Amino acid sequence: MSTETQHKHKKHNSDTVQLILGILVGVLVGCIVWFVISRLKFIRFLIKGEKNESLAIFSLLIKNPKDLAFLEKEGGLALLKIIGRGGCGVVYKANLPGRNGMEIAIKKITLPLNVEELSQEDSKPLNQRMRQIRSEIRTVGLIRHRNLLPLLAHVPRPDCHYLVYEYMKNGSLQDVLQQVSQGRRELDWLAPYKIALGVAVGLEYLHMHNIPRIIHRDIKPANVLLDDEMETRIADFGLSKAIPEANTHFSTSNVVGTVGYLDPTYYQTFQFTEKCDIYSFGVLLGVLMMGKFPTDEFFQHTDEMNLVGWMRNITRSEDPKRAIDPQLMGNGYEKQILLVLKIAYYCTLDNPKERPDSKNARCMLSDIKH
C-alpha cells in the first residue's frame, strides 16, 4: 500500500472516530440539558406552587422519558402487582422498559374529581397530599445518599400523581419483623445491627450535613426499606420539614407522625426539632432488639403500659436480658444487644436536650464491636 493510500485510510478512520464521538457527545449533552430543564420546572413547582403537568425525571437511571409513558395512559397500572397500601396511596411494582427489566416501585396518589368545586373543608385533604408530594421532591427528589430511598421521577395526571422509586426487594423493616415474629424468617444479630446503623447514618446526613437540615417526623419500621443486600433506605418523606439554619425548632398547629413513635414533648408543645426524630429512632432500636412493637397487646398487661417505659425499667433492672428478643439470644451477642438498648434508653429520655444528636447516636452504635 502506497504512503498516499495509507494517509487517506488513516484520515478516513480519524474522520469516522470524530463523527462517532460527536454524535455521542451530542446525545449526552442533550440528555443533560433535558434533565436540567426537567428539574428547573420542578423548582418552580416547589417554590412558586405553579401547576406542573409534565413528567419530571430526578435520576439518570431513567434515560428516556418514554420509558414512563405507560403511566400517562388510562389504566396504565391495571396489570401491575400491588405491593403496599397506605393513607397516601397505593404502591405498585413494575419493570422499567428499556432498562433490562429494572424493577421500580410506583406510588399512586389519587386526587379528588372536580377539584375546583371543592369546599374549603373538603380541599384540606387535597392540600395535604400536594404538600406531601412537594416534601418528597424537596428531599429525596433533589438529594442523594446511600441510606435514603431516591425518588426517580414524578408523573402528574389530572386525577392522580405517580411517584417513581427504586424497588426494594426485601420490603420494609415492618414486613421483615412481622415475618420473624411469625416464624417465617430468621435474623441474626448482625442484620438488625446493620439496619440500625444505616438509619443512624441516614439521620445524621439529614440533620447535620444536608442544607437545609431536614426533620423526617415519621421514623418507624414501615418507613425503613431494605434492598436485596439488606442495606437501609429511609423512605416516605411526605411529612418531613426543612429547617432554616437560624432556627432551633419548628412550630406547628397540628401533630403528625405515628402513635408509639411520637416524641411526647412534640405533642405537648407543638414544637419539633431533630430530637423528635431521635426519640422515634430510640423506639425503633427497642423494636429491633426486643422483637416487640409499641402497639403490641403485651404492653397493656405491664405496669408501664407502653414500650418506652417498659424498656427503661427492664434495662435498669437486675436482669436486663429479659428485654432481649428470644430469637437473638444464645448467639453470644447479648452484651452488644444490651448496649444498643442502652442507646435506645438515651434516645428516649424525657428531656430532649439530654438525648444524643444523630451524630453521637451513630458514633455510639459504630463503637459496638460486632
C-alpha positions as CSV (number, residue, x, y, z in Angstrom):
1,M,0.0,0.0,0.0
2,S,1.4,3.4,-1.0
3,T,2.1,6.1,1.5
4,E,-0.6,8.3,0.0
5,T,-3.2,5.5,0.3
6,Q,-2.2,4.8,3.9
7,H,-2.6,8.5,4.7
8,K,-6.1,8.6,3.2
9,H,-7.1,5.4,5.1
10,K,-5.9,6.9,8.4
11,K,-7.7,10.2,7.6
12,H,-10.9,8.3,6.9
13,N,-10.6,6.4,10.2
14,S,-9.9,9.6,12.1
15,D,-13.0,11.3,10.5
16,T,-15.2,8.3,11.4
17,V,-14.0,8.4,15.0
18,Q,-14.6,12.1,15.3
19,L,-18.1,11.7,13.8
20,I,-19.0,8.9,16.3
21,L,-17.6,11.0,19.2
22,G,-19.5,14.0,18.1
23,I,-22.8,12.0,18.0
24,L,-22.1,10.6,21.5
25,V,-21.3,14.0,22.9
26,G,-24.4,15.5,21.3
27,V,-26.6,12.8,22.8
28,L,-25.0,13.2,26.2
29,V,-25.4,17.0,26.2
30,G,-29.0,16.6,25.0
31,C,-29.8,14.2,27.9
32,I,-28.1,16.6,30.4
33,V,-30.0,19.6,29.1
34,W,-33.3,17.8,29.2
35,F,-32.5,16.6,32.7
36,V,-31.7,20.1,33.9
37,I,-34.7,21.6,32.3
38,S,-36.9,19.0,33.9
39,R,-35.5,19.8,37.4
40,L,-35.8,23.6,36.8
41,K,-39.5,23.1,36.0
42,F,-39.9,21.4,39.4
43,I,-38.0,24.0,41.3
44,R,-40.7,26.5,40.0
45,F,-43.4,24.0,41.0
46,L,-41.9,23.7,44.5
47,I,-41.1,27.4,45.2
48,K,-44.0,29.1,43.5
49,G,-46.6,26.4,43.6
50,E,-47.0,26.5,39.9
51,K,-49.2,23.9,38.3
52,N,-47.0,21.2,36.7
53,E,-48.4,19.0,34.0
54,S,-45.3,17.4,32.6
55,L,-43.1,14.4,33.6
56,A,-40.1,15.3,35.8
57,I,-37.1,12.9,36.0
58,F,-34.7,13.1,39.0
59,S,-32.3,10.3,38.2
60,L,-30.2,9.4,35.2
61,L,-31.2,5.8,35.8
62,I,-34.2,6.8,33.7
63,K,-32.5,7.8,30.5
64,N,-35.6,8.0,28.3
65,P,-38.9,9.7,29.4
66,K,-40.7,7.3,27.0
67,D,-40.0,4.5,29.5
68,L,-42.6,6.0,31.8
69,A,-45.1,6.8,29.0
70,F,-47.4,3.9,30.2
71,L,-48.2,5.9,33.3
72,E,-49.7,8.7,31.3
73,K,-52.2,6.3,29.8
74,E,-55.6,5.5,31.2
75,G,-55.4,2.2,33.1
76,G,-51.6,2.2,32.9
77,L,-51.3,0.3,36.2
78,A,-54.1,-2.2,35.6
79,L,-51.8,-5.3,35.2
80,L,-49.3,-4.3,37.8
81,K,-48.8,-6.0,41.2
82,I,-49.9,-4.1,44.3
83,I,-47.1,-4.3,46.9
84,G,-48.4,-1.8,49.5
85,R,-51.2,0.4,50.7
86,G,-51.1,3.5,52.9
87,G,-53.0,6.6,53.9
88,C,-51.4,8.4,51.0
89,G,-52.0,5.9,48.2
90,V,-51.3,2.5,46.7
91,V,-47.8,1.3,45.7
92,Y,-47.2,-0.9,42.6
93,K,-44.3,-2.9,41.4
94,A,-43.2,-2.6,37.7
95,N,-40.3,-3.3,35.4
96,L,-38.9,-0.3,33.6
97,P,-38.9,-0.8,29.8
98,G,-35.5,-0.3,28.1
99,R,-33.5,-0.8,31.3
100,N,-33.0,-4.5,31.2
101,G,-36.1,-5.0,33.3
102,M,-35.0,-2.7,36.1
103,E,-37.6,-3.0,39.0
104,I,-39.3,0.1,40.2
105,A,-42.0,1.0,42.8
106,I,-44.8,3.4,41.8
107,K,-46.8,5.2,44.4
108,K,-50.2,6.4,43.1
109,I,-51.6,9.4,45.0
110,T,-55.2,9.9,43.9
111,L,-56.8,13.3,43.7
112,P,-60.5,14.1,44.0
113,L,-62.5,14.8,40.9
114,N,-63.8,18.4,40.3
115,V,-61.1,20.0,42.4
116,E,-62.3,23.5,41.5
117,E,-65.7,22.7,43.1
118,L,-64.4,21.5,46.5
119,S,-65.4,23.5,49.6
120,Q,-62.6,24.9,51.8
121,E,-63.1,22.0,54.3
122,D,-63.1,19.3,51.6
123,S,-60.0,20.8,50.0
124,K,-57.9,20.2,53.1
125,P,-57.0,16.5,52.2
126,L,-56.0,17.6,48.7
127,N,-53.8,20.4,50.1
128,Q,-52.2,17.8,52.4
129,R,-51.5,15.4,49.6
130,M,-49.9,18.1,47.5
131,R,-47.7,19.2,50.4
132,Q,-46.6,15.5,50.8
133,I,-45.7,15.3,47.1
134,R,-43.7,18.6,47.4
135,S,-42.0,17.3,50.5
136,E,-40.9,14.1,48.7
137,I,-39.5,16.2,45.8
138,R,-37.7,18.7,48.1
139,T,-35.9,15.9,49.8
140,V,-35.2,12.6,48.0
141,G,-36.0,14.1,44.6
142,L,-33.2,16.6,45.0
143,I,-30.7,15.0,47.4
144,R,-28.8,11.6,47.2
145,H,-27.5,9.5,50.0
146,R,-26.9,5.7,50.2
147,N,-29.3,5.4,53.2
148,L,-32.2,7.4,51.6
149,L,-34.7,6.0,49.1
150,P,-34.2,8.1,46.0
151,L,-37.2,9.5,44.1
152,L,-36.6,8.7,40.4
153,A,-39.5,10.5,38.7
154,H,-42.8,12.3,39.1
155,V,-45.6,11.8,36.7
156,P,-48.7,14.1,37.1
157,R,-52.1,13.3,35.8
158,P,-55.4,15.2,36.1
159,D,-56.8,12.6,38.5
160,C,-53.6,11.4,40.3
161,H,-49.8,11.8,40.8
162,Y,-47.3,9.0,40.3
163,L,-44.0,9.0,42.3
164,V,-41.5,6.5,41.0
165,Y,-38.8,5.0,43.2
166,E,-36.2,2.2,43.1
167,Y,-37.8,-1.1,44.1
168,M,-36.6,-2.5,47.4
169,K,-36.5,-6.3,47.2
170,N,-36.8,-7.0,51.0
171,G,-39.6,-4.6,51.5
172,S,-39.9,-2.7,54.8
173,L,-38.4,-3.4,58.2
174,Q,-42.0,-3.7,59.4
175,D,-42.6,-6.6,56.9
176,V,-39.3,-8.3,57.9
177,L,-40.0,-8.1,61.7
178,Q,-43.5,-9.4,61.2
179,Q,-42.2,-12.4,59.2
180,V,-39.7,-13.0,62.0
181,S,-42.4,-12.9,64.7
182,Q,-44.5,-15.4,62.7
183,G,-41.5,-17.8,62.4
184,R,-41.3,-17.3,58.6
185,R,-37.9,-15.7,58.7
186,E,-34.8,-15.6,60.9
187,L,-32.4,-12.7,61.6
188,D,-29.1,-13.0,63.4
189,W,-27.6,-10.2,65.5
190,L,-25.8,-8.6,62.6
191,A,-28.9,-7.9,60.5
192,P,-30.7,-5.7,63.0
193,Y,-27.4,-4.0,64.0
194,K,-26.7,-3.2,60.4
195,I,-30.2,-1.8,59.8
196,A,-30.0,0.3,63.0
197,L,-26.6,1.7,61.9
198,G,-27.9,2.5,58.4
199,V,-30.9,4.5,59.9
200,A,-28.5,6.4,62.2
201,V,-26.2,7.3,59.2
202,G,-29.2,8.5,57.2
203,L,-30.5,10.7,60.0
204,E,-27.0,12.1,60.6
205,Y,-26.9,13.2,57.0
206,L,-30.4,14.8,57.1
207,H,-29.8,16.5,60.4
208,M,-26.2,17.6,60.1
209,H,-24.9,17.5,56.6
210,N,-27.7,18.4,54.3
211,I,-28.5,22.1,53.7
212,P,-31.1,22.9,54.8
213,R,-31.4,20.4,57.7
214,I,-34.3,18.0,57.3
215,I,-36.5,16.5,60.1
216,H,-38.3,13.4,58.9
217,R,-41.0,13.4,61.5
218,D,-42.2,9.8,60.9
219,I,-39.3,7.4,61.6
220,K,-40.7,3.9,62.1
221,P,-40.2,0.3,60.8
222,A,-42.7,0.8,57.9
223,N,-40.6,3.7,56.6
224,V,-37.3,1.9,56.7
225,L,-36.9,-0.1,53.4
226,L,-34.3,-2.8,52.7
227,D,-32.7,-3.6,49.4
228,D,-31.5,-7.0,48.2
229,E,-28.4,-6.8,50.4
230,M,-30.5,-5.7,53.4
231,E,-29.0,-2.1,53.2
232,T,-31.2,0.5,54.8
233,R,-33.1,3.2,52.9
234,I,-35.1,5.7,54.9
235,A,-38.3,6.3,52.9
236,D,-41.6,8.3,52.9
237,F,-40.6,12.0,53.3
238,G,-44.2,13.2,52.9
239,L,-44.3,14.7,56.5
240,S,-40.7,15.9,56.5
241,K,-39.8,19.6,57.1
242,A,-36.7,21.6,56.1
243,I,-35.4,23.7,58.9
244,P,-33.6,27.0,58.1
245,E,-30.1,27.3,59.5
246,A,-31.1,30.0,62.0
247,N,-34.0,28.1,63.5
248,T,-33.6,25.8,66.5
249,H,-37.1,24.4,66.2
250,F,-40.2,24.5,64.1
251,S,-43.8,25.2,65.4
252,T,-46.9,23.6,64.0
253,S,-50.6,23.8,64.6
254,N,-51.1,20.0,64.4
255,V,-49.1,17.0,65.3
256,V,-48.2,14.4,62.7
257,G,-46.5,11.1,62.9
258,T,-47.3,7.6,64.2
259,V,-48.5,6.7,67.7
260,G,-45.9,4.9,69.7
261,Y,-43.0,6.5,67.9
262,L,-44.1,10.2,68.6
263,D,-41.9,12.2,70.9
264,P,-44.2,13.2,73.9
265,T,-42.7,16.7,74.0
266,Y,-43.8,17.2,70.4
267,Y,-47.5,16.7,71.0
268,Q,-47.2,18.6,74.3
269,T,-45.5,21.7,72.9
270,F,-46.4,21.5,69.2
271,Q,-42.7,22.2,68.5
272,F,-40.4,19.7,66.8
273,T,-36.6,19.5,66.4
274,E,-34.2,16.9,65.3
275,K,-34.5,15.4,68.8
276,C,-38.1,14.3,67.8
277,D,-36.5,12.0,65.1
278,I,-34.0,10.8,67.8
279,Y,-36.9,9.8,70.1
280,S,-38.5,7.8,67.2
281,F,-35.1,6.3,66.4
282,G,-34.8,5.2,70.0
283,V,-38.2,3.4,69.8
284,L,-37.1,1.8,66.6
285,L,-33.9,0.5,68.3
286,G,-36.1,-1.0,71.0
287,V,-38.3,-2.7,68.5
288,L,-35.3,-4.2,66.7
289,M,-33.7,-5.6,69.9
290,M,-36.8,-6.6,71.8
291,G,-38.9,-8.0,69.0
292,K,-41.9,-6.1,70.2
293,F,-43.9,-3.2,68.6
294,P,-45.3,-0.2,70.6
295,T,-48.9,-1.4,69.7
296,D,-48.4,-5.0,71.0
297,E,-51.0,-6.1,73.5
298,F,-48.2,-7.3,75.7
299,F,-47.7,-3.7,77.0
300,Q,-51.3,-3.4,78.0
301,H,-50.5,-6.0,80.7
302,T,-47.5,-4.2,82.1
303,D,-47.3,-1.5,84.8
304,E,-45.8,1.0,82.3
305,M,-48.5,0.4,79.6
306,N,-46.0,1.4,76.8
307,L,-42.8,0.2,75.1
308,V,-40.5,3.0,76.2
309,G,-41.4,2.9,79.9
310,W,-41.1,-0.9,80.0
311,M,-37.8,-0.8,78.1
312,R,-36.4,1.7,80.5
313,N,-37.3,-0.2,83.6
314,I,-36.2,-3.6,82.4
315,T,-32.8,-2.3,81.1
316,R,-32.2,-0.8,84.6
317,S,-33.3,-3.9,86.4
318,E,-31.1,-6.7,87.9
319,D,-31.9,-8.9,84.8
320,P,-31.9,-6.6,81.7
321,K,-31.6,-9.6,79.4
322,R,-35.3,-10.1,79.8
323,A,-35.8,-7.3,77.4
324,I,-33.9,-9.1,74.5
325,D,-35.8,-10.7,71.7
326,P,-35.6,-14.5,72.5
327,Q,-34.7,-15.1,68.8
328,L,-31.5,-13.0,69.3
329,M,-30.5,-14.9,72.5
330,G,-27.9,-17.7,72.7
331,N,-25.5,-16.4,70.0
332,G,-23.0,-14.7,72.3
333,Y,-24.1,-11.2,71.4
334,E,-26.2,-10.4,74.5
335,K,-23.7,-7.8,75.7
336,Q,-23.8,-5.9,72.3
337,I,-27.7,-6.0,72.3
338,L,-27.8,-4.5,75.8
339,L,-25.5,-1.7,74.6
340,V,-28.0,-1.0,71.7
341,L,-30.8,-0.9,74.2
342,K,-28.8,1.5,76.4
343,I,-28.6,3.8,73.3
344,A,-32.3,3.4,72.9
345,Y,-32.7,4.5,76.5
346,Y,-30.7,7.6,76.0
347,C,-32.5,8.5,72.7
348,T,-35.9,8.3,74.5
349,L,-35.1,10.4,77.6
350,D,-37.9,12.7,78.6
351,N,-35.8,15.9,78.2
352,P,-34.9,16.3,74.5
353,K,-31.8,18.3,75.5
354,E,-30.4,15.2,77.2
355,R,-30.8,13.0,74.2
356,P,-27.8,12.4,71.9
357,D,-27.9,14.1,68.5
358,S,-27.8,11.8,65.4
359,K,-24.0,12.0,65.1
360,N,-23.5,10.8,68.6
361,A,-26.1,8.1,68.2
362,R,-24.3,6.9,65.1
363,C,-20.9,7.0,66.8
364,M,-22.2,5.0,69.8
365,L,-23.6,2.4,67.5
366,S,-20.4,2.3,65.5
367,D,-18.3,1.7,68.6
368,I,-20.2,-1.5,69.4
369,K,-18.0,-4.5,68.5
370,H,-19.9,-6.7,66.1
